[in-house]
């Protein structure tokens, strides 16, 4: 599963748009006060985590996009 597949799965599951951010695919505007996210780290790994009060907190690192997307899907569904 890539980021586009993740977005489709979250929409199909009825997860509200403001609950998550998928880098480059779903970036809600205006930015919600808190949400879960998946993004690519500067070193090329992937992160899942939470954004709260203006701070990104990556609580898991993944070797690839697929693993990160599956983790975020598990957290939200």
ABEGO torsion letter per residue (X at the ends): XBAAAAAAAAAAAGBBAAABBBBGABBBOBBBABBBBBBBBAAGBBBBBBBBGGBBBBABBBABAAAAAAAAAAAAX
